[in-house]
């Protein structure tokens, strides 16, 4: 079982920094979400790429920040006291191995906690040996089913299920050989009408793959194709029954997850309201007296996001922001753009992209708000 020693300390520091912001003391970002590029080798049906009317692979190649700049940004992040460097899965990180691998190496050289999300199909043995050697912290393999037919259908490419499972098993083998705990193995699944009935079997499959964590996300709709995969009212209700049995099995196998724990990422309000999350965000803070705690989003105070073309701000869904090409992270983090974003959140003024807020961000925010409230109460008591 994964120990979570590092994660506990990092979460405690996150709360300390949020308390500082509450006290009027600006603090560094806790985490940076990066989109190194937008290239991908699969054609996943639920993906936001399905709603795009141009060749995203070609567009990415023409606009990506060069490796030299990314390495500078990593060092810049360390100087700014960033704790977590998260390589997101909007594309497949290893679709540009020459960019991703050196960045991952530099992240660990600088002593930051590293996370990467991958479809798992392009990993070679040398890549896996490398992340074990550098003690990369966490890897999220995306699997949309526990059977080849369903997974390959949802991923749009035949044979990808076998490649992903092979990568996971190889990593387990090499970790065991090296007697190394890292990287933590998380298996991600997007719940839709093709796989929700198999949630219990999926937990069993994750146990067989020696997963440390199961990360579930309700389907977000980005296209007509995605709309066809969304659960209807009766399926959404049936999912709640599936969750009950999946919870029992996850507990039996001691697999940590975000559907049976405090986060409850498959609650009906989240499943039903994906891609129209404004009401959920505002309802969560309705009636809260503390202005800081009642901000619908905490990201402007603890998170930076950098897109493949250099656009930087607080959220990976942002449509406007600063340009990282000629500015430091510090200039952007403490600059006027993000300061205005913070003020807007305190006024409960949402952005256009907030409708697409990721359900897991909502549940993590609920937990953070509770933990922060406790921290502030303790401070007052002392």
FIZAPA-811715 format. One record per residue (C-alpha): x, y, z; residue in one letter. Coordinates in Angstrom, 2 decimals, padded with zeros to 5 digits. Layout:
X, Y, Z, a .
...
***
This chain:
000.00, 000.00, 000.00, x .
001.32, 003.44, -000.93, x .
002.45, 005.41, 002.15, x .
001.41, 009.01, 001.22, x .
004.18, 010.47, 003.43, x .
005.10, 013.20, 000.97, x .
001.51, 014.00, 000.11, x .
000.55, 014.67, 003.73, x .
003.27, 017.29, 004.14, x .
002.41, 018.94, 000.83, x .
-001.29, 019.22, 001.74, x .
-000.41, 020.78, 005.09, x .
001.71, 023.40, 003.31, x .
-001.18, 024.11, 000.94, x .
-003.43, 024.98, 003.88, x .
-000.71, 027.18, 005.41, x .
-000.43, 029.16, 002.18, x .
-004.18, 029.58, 001.93, x .
-004.28, 030.83, 005.52, x .
-001.61, 033.38, 004.56, x .
-003.76, 034.63, 001.69, x .
-006.67, 034.96, 004.12, x .
-004.44, 037.06, 006.37, x .
-003.55, 039.30, 003.43, x .
-000.09, 037.78, 002.89, x .
000.38, 036.82, -000.79, x .
001.90, 033.34, -001.09, x .
003.40, 031.27, -003.92, x .
001.33, 028.89, -006.05, x .
000.96, 025.42, -004.62, x .
000.81, 023.67, -008.00, x .
001.40, 024.26, -011.69, x .
-000.67, 022.41, -014.31, x .
001.15, 022.28, -017.63, x .
000.14, 021.32, -021.13, x .
003.56, 020.77, -022.70, x .
001.96, 020.15, -026.08, x .
-001.35, 019.02, -027.56, x .
-000.24, 016.10, -029.70, x .
-002.01, 012.77, -029.31, x .
-001.95, 009.35, -030.97, x .
-005.51, 008.33, -030.03, x .
-008.99, 009.55, -030.99, x .
-010.87, 009.29, -027.70, x .
-014.60, 009.82, -028.10, x .
-015.18, 011.82, -024.87, x .
-012.17, 014.11, -025.46, x .
-012.41, 017.89, -025.94, x .
-010.44, 017.37, -029.16, x .
-013.62, 015.97, -030.73, x .
-015.12, 019.46, -030.59, x .
-012.15, 020.99, -032.42, x .
-012.49, 021.91, -036.12, x .
-008.77, 021.86, -036.95, x .
-005.82, 019.45, -036.78, x .
-004.69, 019.83, -033.18, x .
-001.50, 017.82, -033.68, x .
-000.40, 020.07, -036.52, x .
-001.44, 023.22, -034.66, x .
000.49, 022.13, -031.58, x .
003.72, 021.54, -033.49, x .
003.60, 025.10, -034.80, x .
002.92, 026.80, -031.43, x .
004.66, 024.75, -028.74, x .
007.11, 026.45, -026.42, x .
010.65, 025.14, -027.04, x .
012.36, 022.79, -024.59, x .
014.80, 025.51, -023.52, x .
011.93, 027.75, -022.35, x .
010.18, 024.90, -020.54, x .
013.39, 024.06, -018.64, x .
013.68, 027.72, -017.65, x .
010.07, 027.64, -016.42, x .
010.78, 024.54, -014.29, x .
013.69, 026.33, -012.59, x .
011.54, 029.43, -012.26, x .
008.86, 027.33, -010.54, x .
011.37, 026.00, -008.02, x .
012.50, 029.56, -007.21, x .
008.85, 030.53, -006.71, x .
008.51, 027.60, -004.25, x .
006.01, 025.63, -006.33, x .
005.48, 022.19, -004.78, x .
003.71, 020.18, -007.51, x .
004.35, 020.05, -011.25, x .
001.41, 018.38, -013.00, x .
001.71, 017.36, -016.66, x .
-001.89, 017.16, -017.80, x .
-003.42, 014.72, -020.25, x .
-005.09, 016.94, -022.86, x .
-002.72, 015.27, -025.31, x .
-000.41, 012.30, -024.83, x .
002.79, 013.51, -023.11, x .
005.00, 010.92, -024.82, x .
003.72, 011.91, -028.27, x .
006.57, 014.42, -027.96, x .
009.10, 012.38, -025.98, x .
011.99, 014.77, -026.73, x .
010.14, 017.52, -024.88, x .
008.39, 015.63, -022.09, x .
011.20, 013.40, -020.80, x .
013.78, 016.21, -020.27, x .
011.12, 018.33, -018.53, x .
010.25, 015.45, -016.18, x .
013.93, 014.91, -015.42, x .
014.39, 018.61, -014.60, x .
011.29, 018.66, -012.38, x .
012.78, 015.95, -010.17, x .
016.24, 017.53, -010.32, x .
014.64, 020.67, -008.88, x .
013.00, 018.64, -006.10, x .
009.35, 019.13, -007.02, x .
006.58, 016.54, -006.78, x .
005.77, 015.28, -010.29, x .
002.48, 014.03, -011.73, x .
001.84, 012.90, -015.30, x .
-001.36, 011.67, -016.99, x .
-000.95, 009.34, -019.95, x .
-002.88, 006.96, -022.18, x .
000.01, 004.54, -021.65, x .
000.40, 003.37, -025.25, x .
003.78, 004.94, -026.12, x .
005.87, 004.06, -023.09, x .
009.05, 002.15, -023.81, x .
011.00, 000.18, -021.23, x .
013.70, 002.89, -021.14, x .
011.05, 005.51, -020.30, x .
009.69, 003.48, -017.39, x .
013.17, 002.72, -016.08, x .
013.91, 006.43, -016.18, x .
010.88, 007.53, -014.15, x .
011.68, 004.89, -011.54, x .
015.31, 006.03, -011.44, x .
014.41, 009.71, -010.95, x .
011.68, 008.74, -008.45, x .
008.87, 010.38, -010.37, x .
006.05, 010.64, -007.87, x .
002.76, 009.82, -009.55, x .
001.61, 008.46, -012.90, x .
-002.03, 008.34, -014.02, x .
-002.77, 005.71, -016.67, x .
-006.11, 006.29, -018.41, x .
-008.25, 003.19, -018.94, x .
-011.89, 003.54, -019.97, x .
-012.89, -000.07, -019.35, x .
-011.62, -003.37, -018.03, x .
-012.21, -005.09, -021.38, x .
-010.45, -004.54, -024.68, x .
-013.54, -004.06, -026.86, x .
-015.10, -001.24, -024.82, x .
-011.82, 000.53, -024.11, x .
-010.66, 000.50, -027.73, x .
-014.07, 001.71, -028.91, x .
-013.98, 004.67, -026.52, x .
-010.35, 005.43, -027.38, x .
-010.97, 005.27, -031.12, x .
-007.96, 003.05, -031.93, x .
-007.80, -000.73, -031.94, x .
-005.07, -002.38, -029.89, x .
-004.56, 000.48, -027.44, x .
-005.96, -001.48, -024.46, x .
-003.23, -004.12, -024.72, x .
-000.51, -001.47, -024.99, x .
-001.68, 000.41, -021.91, x .
-002.04, -002.73, -019.79, x .
001.39, -003.89, -020.96, x .
002.92, -000.56, -019.83, x .
001.28, -000.81, -016.40, x .
002.43, -004.39, -015.87, x .
005.96, -003.54, -017.01, x .
006.11, -000.62, -014.60, x .
004.95, -002.85, -011.74, x .
007.61, -005.41, -012.62, x .
010.41, -002.83, -012.78, x .
009.28, -001.13, -009.56, x .
009.30, -004.46, -007.76, x .
012.74, -005.27, -009.14, x .
014.04, -001.88, -007.99, x .
012.22, -002.15, -004.63, x .
010.87, 001.33, -005.30, x .
007.53, 002.78, -004.12, x .
007.44, 005.49, -006.78, x .
005.74, 006.29, -008.97, x .
002.36, 005.89, -007.31, x .
000.05, 004.13, -009.78, x .
-003.31, 005.79, -010.37, x .
-005.75, 004.41, -012.93, x .
-008.18, 006.96, -014.35, x .
-011.57, 006.28, -015.90, x .
-014.18, 008.59, -017.43, x .
-017.62, 007.27, -016.53, x .
-020.08, 007.15, -019.43, x .
-023.01, 005.08, -020.69, x .
-020.68, 002.45, -022.19, x .
-018.82, 001.57, -018.99, x .
-020.77, 002.62, -015.88, x .
-022.31, -000.83, -015.34, x .
-018.83, -002.34, -015.12, x .
-017.56, -000.16, -012.27, x .
-017.34, -003.11, -009.87, x .
-015.45, -005.19, -012.44, x .
-013.21, -002.20, -013.04, x .
-012.26, -002.08, -009.35, x .
-011.42, -005.79, -009.51, x .
-009.31, -005.19, -012.62, x .
-007.46, -002.31, -010.94, x .
-006.67, -004.62, -008.03, x .
-005.16, -007.11, -010.47, x .
-003.06, -004.28, -011.92, x .
-001.85, -003.34, -008.41, x .
-003.30, 000.17, -008.56, x .
-002.66, 002.45, -005.60, x .
-005.52, 004.75, -006.56, x .
-008.62, 004.74, -008.77, x .
-009.55, 008.15, -010.12, x .
-013.04, 008.49, -011.61, x .
-014.42, 011.45, -013.50, x .
-017.99, 011.88, -014.78, x .
-018.14, 012.47, -018.53, x .
-017.84, 016.07, -019.65, x .
-019.51, 016.97, -022.94, x .
-017.40, 018.75, -025.56, x .
-019.09, 017.57, -028.77, x .
-022.17, 015.84, -030.20, x .
-020.23, 012.60, -030.01, x .
-019.61, 013.23, -026.32, x .
-023.28, 014.04, -025.79, x .
-024.18, 010.56, -027.07, x .
-022.08, 009.03, -024.25, x .
-023.67, 010.97, -021.39, x .
-025.74, 009.04, -018.85, x .
-029.47, 009.67, -018.98, x .
-031.58, 010.08, -015.84, x .
-032.22, 006.37, -015.27, x .
-028.58, 005.43, -015.99, x .
-027.40, 008.10, -013.57, x .
-029.65, 006.64, -010.89, x .
-028.42, 003.11, -011.66, x .
-024.81, 004.29, -011.36, x .
-025.43, 005.21, -007.72, x .
-026.31, 001.56, -007.04, x .
-023.16, 000.38, -008.84, x .
-021.10, 002.69, -006.64, x .
-022.31, 000.97, -003.47, x .
-020.84, -002.39, -004.53, x .
-017.71, -000.75, -005.95, x .
-017.11, 000.98, -002.61, x .
-017.22, -002.35, -000.77, x .
-014.73, -003.93, -003.15, x .
-012.34, -000.97, -003.06, x .
-012.42, -001.11, 000.73, x .
-011.78, -004.86, 000.69, x .
-008.70, -004.38, -001.46, x .
-007.61, -001.16, 000.32, x .
-007.51, 000.75, -002.96, x .
-007.71, 004.48, -002.39, x .
-010.10, 006.31, -004.70, x .
-012.21, 009.42, -005.22, x .
-015.67, 007.85, -005.48, x .
-016.09, 006.19, -002.09, x .
-014.00, 008.58, 000.00, x .
-014.83, 012.11, 001.15, x .
-014.56, 013.47, -002.39, x .
-017.48, 011.36, -003.73, x .
-016.69, 012.29, -007.31, x .
-019.65, 010.35, -008.72, x .
-022.39, 012.04, -006.70, x .
-025.51, 012.49, -008.77, x .
-025.35, 016.30, -008.83, x .
-021.89, 016.12, -010.42, x .
-022.78, 013.39, -012.92, x .
-025.92, 015.20, -014.05, x .
-024.40, 018.69, -014.25, x .
-021.11, 018.12, -016.04, x .
-020.42, 020.84, -018.64, x .
-022.94, 023.14, -016.93, x .
-021.28, 023.54, -013.55, x .
-021.95, 027.22, -012.79, x .
-024.98, 026.43, -010.63, x .
-023.07, 023.77, -008.68, x .
-020.16, 026.16, -008.05, x .
-022.43, 028.93, -006.77, x .
-024.67, 026.62, -004.74, x .
-021.61, 025.27, -002.91, x .
-020.86, 028.70, -001.45, x .
-024.41, 029.96, -000.92, x .
-024.94, 031.28, 002.58, x .
-021.25, 031.34, 003.58, x .
-020.39, 034.50, 005.53, x .
-016.62, 034.41, 005.09, x .
-015.86, 036.12, 001.76, x .
-012.61, 034.22, 001.25, x .
-014.19, 030.83, 001.90, x .
-017.18, 031.72, -000.28, x .
-015.09, 032.25, -003.43, x .
-016.47, 029.69, -005.95, x .
-012.93, 028.74, -007.03, x .
-009.69, 028.54, -005.01, x .
-007.37, 028.17, -007.98, x .
-006.42, 031.86, -008.27, x .
-004.79, 031.54, -004.82, x .
-002.99, 028.22, -005.19, x .
-002.74, 027.14, -008.81, x .
-001.09, 028.21, -012.05, x .
-001.78, 026.76, -015.47, x .
000.42, 027.02, -018.57, x .
-000.81, 025.95, -021.98, x .
001.32, 024.62, -024.83, x .
001.43, 028.01, -026.58, x .
002.53, 029.96, -023.51, x .
-000.86, 031.21, -022.33, x .
-000.72, 031.32, -018.53, x .
-003.23, 031.93, -015.76, x .
-005.01, 030.04, -012.99, x .
-006.92, 027.34, -014.90, x .
-006.22, 024.95, -017.78, x .
-009.59, 025.87, -019.30, x .
-008.76, 029.58, -019.48, x .
-009.40, 031.47, -022.70, x .
-007.45, 034.60, -021.73, x .
-004.30, 035.07, -019.70, x .
-000.69, 036.23, -019.68, x .
002.04, 035.18, -022.11, x .
004.79, 033.19, -020.40, x .
007.21, 033.66, -023.30, x .
008.60, 036.93, -022.01, x .
007.47, 037.00, -018.37, x .
008.54, 035.14, -015.26, x .
006.14, 033.03, -013.22, x .
006.55, 035.49, -010.37, x .
005.53, 038.43, -012.57, x .
002.40, 036.60, -013.67, x .
001.46, 035.17, -010.26, x .
001.67, 038.49, -008.46, x .
000.66, 040.56, -011.48, x .
-002.50, 042.54, -012.32, x .
-004.21, 039.87, -014.42, x .
-004.39, 037.25, -011.67, x .
-005.10, 039.88, -009.04, x .
-008.21, 040.85, -011.01, x .
-009.16, 037.16, -011.30, x .
-008.98, 036.87, -007.51, x .
-011.18, 039.92, -007.05, x .
-013.73, 038.51, -009.52, x .
-013.88, 035.25, -007.58, x .
-014.41, 037.12, -004.31, x .
-017.34, 038.85, -006.04, x .
-018.58, 035.40, -007.21, x .
-018.20, 036.42, -010.87, x .
-017.58, 033.27, -012.89, x .
-015.80, 033.02, -016.23, x .
-017.19, 031.50, -019.42, x .
-014.98, 028.44, -019.00, x .
-016.33, 027.79, -015.48, x .
-019.25, 025.89, -017.01, x .
-016.70, 023.21, -017.95, x .
-015.23, 022.97, -014.45, x .
-013.94, 019.45, -013.84, x .
-016.04, 017.55, -011.26, x .
-012.92, 016.38, -009.39, x .
-011.89, 020.02, -008.97, x .
-015.31, 020.70, -007.43, x .
-015.05, 017.86, -004.91, x .
-011.45, 018.72, -004.02, x .
-012.55, 022.32, -003.52, x .
-015.30, 021.19, -001.14, x .
-012.74, 019.29, 000.90, x .
-010.28, 022.18, 000.87, x .
-012.97, 024.62, 001.98, x .
-013.76, 022.38, 004.97, x .
-010.07, 021.94, 005.89, x .
-009.39, 025.65, 005.52, x .
-012.41, 026.51, 007.66, x .
-011.07, 024.22, 010.39, x .
-007.62, 025.81, 010.13, x .
-009.05, 029.31, 010.43, x .
-011.21, 028.28, 013.39, x .
-008.16, 026.80, 015.15, x .
-006.26, 030.02, 014.53, x .
-009.02, 032.07, 016.12, x .
-009.17, 029.73, 019.10, x .
-005.44, 030.20, 019.78, x .
***
